[in-house]
Amino acid sequence: MESTRYYDNPFEDYPNPKAEQLVNAATKEINEEYKEIIYKGTKKLLDRLEENQKHWLSHDDYSVYTGSAGIAYLFYHCGKCLDEPAYIDKAEELLRTCVSKFRSRREVTFLTGITGPLALYAVVLHSQGNKEELKNIITKLKSLSPHVLNEDNDLPDELLYGRVGYLFALLFLNKHISPPPIEDKLIKQVIAITIKSGNIYASSRKYKTPIMYAWHNSEYLGGAHGLGGILYLLLQARPYLTQSQLENDINPALQFLQNLRYPSGNFPSSIGSNTDKLVHWCHGAPGMPMLFCLAYEIYEDKKYLDTALQCGEVIWKRGLLKKGYGICHGVAGNAYAFLCLFQQTKDIKHLYRACKFAEWCIDYGTHQTRSPDRPFSLFEGLAGTIYFLLDMQNPSSAKFPAYSV
């Protein structure tokens, strides 16, 4: 029976006689000829995005997720990857507008709140040497911390709308600005309240995990809303974690999450879900290889690497989504799992698989059965696909935007 969610993968897996046209097994790199094909495809799609500026500027959406701050994120990435400073200037102009016009100051996450535009604007200002305005922006971002650290409000803990979305912004700033502008104390406070919240919820439900979370009365597990994304952000903050937090809170929660897999190797979208159907970054296997590869590095437990590799098999089989090419719930986002697995294992098979998914993305629009609400945005549309194709030109340093610091 034909799936209503994904296309059967038409590509021959690695190894095969034509694979050497894409990847070089000796150097473990993409062949220059194929890299040129990716480059040309990227530029073509970038031209399309810029030609449609009036469409993506017409919405009063200034978020990273679906708004103009996400386009700015792409332009900043273009400026660095293509060595074209004009794109960084475009990013600066867009972000200045986003910061001035963002309406809600209570939405504190990187993806959907004011924090994303502020953090990105700070990084761009730093790259341009604008120290005075940079200081103002950092102060504004820090001023949101009382809301994040308030135990009595209804702020969730997840990445898209919650506390670890703010944590990502703090880690992002310290990674890209020197000297790091965010004090250790604030980062540790955000971590502590996130873990405490998870302790309280897990205890109330008597789960066999020290930390668990819910959003809108569902106990989600994936990258965007759930336990997987929260654990990944906490592990990326490892320098700020105590040994007790690592061993007594996070590691048992990883084992609990790992044991929830379907027999196929895919992950449920939430606890209690019995329908093995979603293979997206936001819900399902594609958001998990980054988490379990990092867990493998930290805890040196091969079962974590095996889990990440099993996710890769699910994505290769079921990851060419009819929903489109985006990074939240599309082919480009799914392909980042292969880049992560390649970075971790240096197995050329994963780089080859990423190349085939990139080939699918270059034919943008050919396979899509429905258009996203924000067709040019970073997480739902064209901008995210371009971001992925840029990363394909330097796969060893690729990072899923707003998820991997």
KEFI-898710 format. One line per 5 residues: number of its first residue (from 1); for each residue x, y, z of C-alpha. Coordinates in Angstrom, 1 decimal, padded with zeros to 4 digits. Layout:
NUM	X/Y/Z; ...
END
This chain:
1	000.0/000.0/000.0; 001.4/003.4/-000.9; 002.2/005.7/002.0; 000.3/008.9/002.3; 003.2/010.5/004.1
6	006.4/009.6/002.2; 007.6/008.4/-001.2; 009.2/005.0/-001.5; 012.9/005.7/-001.7; 013.9/005.3/-005.4
11	017.7/005.6/-004.7; 020.1/002.7/-004.7; 021.8/002.6/-001.3; 025.6/002.7/-000.8; 027.7/001.0/-002.0
16	026.8/000.9/-005.7; 028.6/001.5/-009.0; 027.5/005.1/-009.4; 028.2/006.2/-005.9; 031.7/007.3/-006.8
21	030.1/010.0/-008.9; 028.9/011.6/-005.7; 031.4/010.7/-002.9; 035.0/009.7/-002.7; 035.5/006.8/-000.4
26	039.2/007.5/000.0; 039.0/011.1/001.0; 035.5/010.8/002.6; 034.4/013.9/000.8; 031.9/014.9/-001.8
31	033.4/014.9/-005.3; 034.1/018.4/-006.7; 031.8/017.8/-009.7; 028.9/016.9/-007.5; 029.7/019.8/-005.1
36	029.4/022.1/-008.1; 026.0/020.7/-008.9; 024.9/021.4/-005.3; 026.3/024.9/-005.5; 024.5/025.7/-008.7
41	021.3/024.3/-007.3; 021.7/026.3/-004.2; 022.3/029.6/-006.1; 019.2/028.9/-008.3; 017.0/028.4/-005.2
46	018.5/031.4/-003.5; 017.7/033.6/-006.5; 014.1/032.3/-006.3; 013.9/033.3/-002.7; 015.2/036.8/-003.3
51	012.9/037.2/-006.3; 009.9/036.5/-003.9; 011.0/039.0/-001.3; 007.6/040.8/-001.4; 005.9/037.6/-000.4
56	008.0/036.8/002.7; 008.2/040.4/003.8; 004.4/040.9/003.6; 003.7/039.0/006.8; 004.0/040.5/010.3
61	006.0/037.5/011.4; 009.5/038.4/012.7; 010.3/034.9/014.2; 013.2/032.6/013.2; 010.8/029.7/012.7
66	008.5/031.1/010.0; 009.3/034.8/009.8; 011.8/037.2/008.4; 014.4/036.6/011.2; 014.7/033.1/009.8
71	015.4/034.5/006.3; 018.1/036.7/008.0; 019.6/033.6/009.6; 019.9/032.1/006.2; 021.4/035.3/004.7
76	024.0/035.4/007.5; 024.8/031.7/006.7; 025.1/032.6/003.0; 027.5/035.4/003.8; 029.8/033.1/005.7
81	029.5/030.0/003.4; 029.7/031.9/000.1; 032.1/034.6/001.4; 029.7/037.3/000.2; 029.5/040.0/002.9
86	026.5/041.6/001.1; 024.4/038.9/002.5; 025.5/039.7/006.1; 024.5/043.3/005.4; 021.0/042.0/004.3
91	020.8/040.0/007.5; 021.7/043.0/009.7; 019.0/045.1/008.0; 016.3/042.4/008.4; 017.2/041.7/012.0
96	017.2/045.4/013.0; 013.6/045.5/011.7; 012.7/042.3/013.5; 014.0/043.5/016.8; 012.2/046.8/016.6
101	008.8/045.4/015.4; 008.5/042.1/017.4; 005.3/042.5/019.3; 005.3/040.0/022.2; 008.1/040.3/024.8
106	006.9/037.3/026.7; 007.8/034.8/024.0; 011.3/034.0/025.0; 012.5/031.2/022.7; 015.0/031.4/019.9
111	012.6/030.0/017.3; 009.3/031.7/018.0; 010.2/034.5/020.3; 012.0/037.8/020.5; 015.1/036.0/021.8
116	016.0/034.6/018.3; 016.1/037.9/016.5; 018.0/039.5/019.4; 020.6/036.7/019.5; 021.1/036.7/015.8
121	021.3/040.5/015.7; 024.0/040.4/018.4; 026.1/037.9/016.5; 025.8/040.0/013.3; 026.7/043.2/015.2
126	029.7/041.4/016.7; 030.9/040.4/013.2; 030.6/044.0/012.2; 032.4/045.3/015.2; 029.4/047.4/016.5
131	030.3/047.1/020.2; 027.9/049.7/021.5; 024.7/048.4/019.9; 025.9/044.8/020.7; 026.0/045.7/024.4
136	022.4/047.1/024.2; 021.1/043.9/022.5; 022.8/041.6/025.0; 021.2/043.6/027.9; 017.8/043.2/026.3
141	018.2/039.5/025.9; 019.4/039.1/029.5; 016.4/041.2/030.7; 014.1/038.3/029.7; 015.7/035.9/032.2
146	013.4/036.7/035.2; 010.4/035.4/033.1; 012.4/032.2/032.2; 013.5/031.6/035.8; 010.0/032.2/037.3
151	008.8/028.9/038.6; 005.3/030.1/039.0; 004.5/031.1/035.4; 003.1/028.7/032.7; 006.3/028.7/030.5
156	006.9/025.2/029.2; 010.3/023.7/029.0; 010.5/022.6/025.3; 012.5/024.0/022.5; 009.9/025.6/020.3
161	008.0/027.6/022.9; 009.8/027.0/026.2; 012.9/027.4/028.4; 015.4/025.4/026.4; 014.6/027.7/023.5
166	016.0/030.5/025.7; 018.9/028.2/026.7; 019.8/027.7/023.0; 020.0/031.5/022.6; 022.4/031.8/025.5
171	024.7/029.0/024.2; 024.5/030.4/020.7; 025.7/033.8/021.9; 028.6/032.3/023.8; 029.6/030.1/020.8
176	029.7/033.0/018.3; 030.8/036.0/020.4; 034.2/036.4/022.0; 034.6/037.0/024.8; 031.4/035.1/025.7
181	028.8/037.6/026.9; 026.6/035.3/029.0; 027.7/034.5/032.5; 027.9/030.9/033.6; 025.5/031.6/036.5
186	022.6/032.5/034.2; 023.1/029.4/032.1; 023.3/027.2/035.1; 020.1/028.7/036.5; 018.2/028.0/033.3
191	019.5/024.4/033.4; 018.5/024.0/037.0; 015.0/025.2/036.7; 014.5/023.1/033.5; 015.6/019.9/035.3
196	013.6/020.8/038.4; 010.5/021.2/036.3; 011.1/017.8/034.7; 011.7/016.2/038.2; 008.4/017.5/039.5
201	006.4/016.4/036.5; 008.0/012.9/036.3; 007.4/012.4/040.0; 003.7/013.4/039.7; 003.2/010.8/036.9
206	005.4/008.1/038.6; 007.4/007.5/035.4; 010.6/005.5/035.5; 012.6/008.5/034.5; 013.8/011.3/036.8
211	012.8/014.0/034.3; 009.7/014.2/032.0; 007.8/017.1/030.4; 004.4/017.9/028.9; 003.1/020.5/026.5
216	-000.6/021.1/025.9; -001.4/018.0/028.0; 000.7/015.7/025.7; 004.0/014.2/026.7; 005.9/014.8/023.5
221	009.2/013.1/022.8; 010.7/014.8/019.6; 013.0/017.6/018.8; 010.6/020.6/018.7; 008.3/020.0/021.6
226	009.5/017.0/023.6; 011.9/015.2/025.8; 014.4/014.5/023.0; 014.9/018.2/022.2; 015.2/019.2/025.8
231	017.8/016.5/026.6; 019.8/017.5/023.5; 020.0/021.2/024.6; 020.9/020.1/028.1; 023.7/017.9/026.8
236	025.0/020.7/024.6; 025.3/022.7/027.8; 027.6/020.0/029.3; 030.3/022.4/030.6; 027.6/024.0/032.8
241	026.2/020.7/034.1; 027.0/019.0/037.4; 028.1/015.4/037.5; 024.9/014.6/039.4; 022.7/016.2/036.7
246	024.6/014.2/034.1; 024.3/010.8/035.9; 021.2/011.1/038.0; 018.9/013.1/035.7; 019.9/013.1/032.1
251	021.4/009.6/031.6; 018.4/007.7/033.0; 016.1/009.9/031.0; 018.0/009.0/027.8; 017.6/005.3/028.6
256	013.9/005.8/029.3; 013.5/007.6/025.9; 015.5/005.0/024.1; 013.2/002.3/025.3; 010.2/003.9/023.9
261	011.2/003.2/020.3; 008.8/001.3/018.0; 010.1/-002.0/016.6; 010.9/-000.2/013.4; 013.4/002.0/015.2
266	011.3/005.1/014.8; 010.2/007.1/017.9; 006.6/007.9/018.9; 005.6/011.5/018.7; 004.4/011.3/022.3
271	003.9/008.8/025.1; 000.9/006.7/024.4; 001.0/007.1/020.7; 000.8/003.7/018.9; 000.9/005.0/015.3
276	004.3/004.6/013.8; 003.9/007.2/011.0; 005.7/010.5/011.7; 009.3/010.7/010.4; 010.1/014.4/010.9
281	012.7/016.4/012.8; 009.9/017.8/015.0; 008.3/014.4/015.7; 010.0/011.0/015.2; 013.4/009.6/014.3
286	015.1/012.5/012.5; 015.5/014.7/015.6; 017.2/011.9/017.5; 020.6/011.1/015.9; 022.0/014.4/017.1
291	020.9/013.6/020.6; 022.1/010.0/020.7; 025.4/010.7/019.0; 026.2/013.3/021.6; 025.0/011.0/024.3
296	027.4/008.4/022.9; 030.3/010.9/023.0; 029.6/011.8/026.6; 028.6/008.5/028.2; 030.5/006.1/025.8
301	027.6/003.7/025.7; 027.5/002.0/022.3; 023.7/001.5/022.7; 023.3/005.2/022.1; 025.2/005.1/018.9
306	023.2/002.0/017.8; 020.0/004.0/018.4; 021.2/006.9/016.3; 022.2/004.5/013.5; 018.8/002.7/013.6
311	017.2/006.1/013.2; 019.2/006.6/010.1; 017.8/003.4/008.6; 014.3/004.6/009.3; 015.0/008.0/007.6
316	016.6/006.4/004.5; 013.5/004.3/004.0; 010.7/006.7/005.0; 012.3/010.2/004.9; 011.4/011.5/001.5
321	008.3/013.2/002.7; 005.3/014.3/000.6; 004.9/017.3/003.0; 007.8/019.0/001.3; 011.5/020.0/001.6
326	011.6/022.0/004.8; 013.7/021.4/007.9; 011.0/021.0/010.5; 008.9/018.4/008.7; 010.6/017.9/005.4
331	013.3/016.2/003.4; 016.1/018.8/004.2; 015.5/018.4/007.9; 015.6/014.6/007.7; 018.9/014.8/005.7
336	020.6/016.5/008.6; 020.5/013.2/010.4; 022.7/011.7/007.8; 025.2/014.5/008.1; 025.3/014.0/011.9
341	025.9/010.3/011.5; 028.6/011.0/009.0; 030.3/013.4/011.4; 030.1/010.9/014.2; 031.2/007.7/012.3
346	033.1/009.0/009.3; 031.2/006.2/007.4; 030.9/007.5/003.8; 027.5/005.7/003.5; 025.8/008.5/005.5
351	027.4/011.2/003.4; 026.2/009.4/000.2; 022.7/009.3/001.7; 022.8/013.0/002.5; 023.8/013.6/-001.1
356	020.8/011.7/-002.5; 018.5/013.7/-000.3; 020.2/016.9/-001.4; 019.6/015.7/-005.0; 015.9/015.4/-004.2
361	015.9/018.9/-002.6; 017.6/020.5/-005.6; 014.5/019.5/-007.7; 012.5/021.8/-005.4; 008.8/021.6/-005.9
366	008.9/018.5/-008.2; 007.7/016.0/-005.6; 005.7/018.2/-003.2; 002.0/017.4/-002.7; 001.1/020.5/-000.6
371	002.5/023.9/000.0; 003.4/025.0/003.6; 001.7/028.0/005.2; 005.0/029.9/005.0; 006.5/028.6/001.8
376	009.7/030.8/001.9; 010.4/030.4/005.6; 013.4/028.8/007.4; 011.6/026.0/009.1; 008.7/025.3/006.8
381	009.9/026.4/003.4; 012.5/027.3/000.9; 015.0/029.2/003.1; 015.6/026.0/005.2; 016.2/023.9/002.2
386	018.8/026.4/001.0; 020.4/026.5/004.4; 020.8/022.7/004.2; 022.2/022.8/000.7; 024.8/025.4/001.9
391	025.8/023.0/004.7; 026.1/020.2/002.1; 029.0/022.0/000.6; 030.9/021.7/003.9; 029.3/018.6/005.5
396	031.9/018.0/008.3; 030.8/021.3/010.0; 027.1/021.2/009.2; 024.8/022.0/012.0; 021.0/021.9/012.2
401	020.0/025.6/012.7; 018.5/026.6/016.0; 019.0/023.0/017.3; 022.8/022.3/017.2; 024.8/025.1/018.7
END
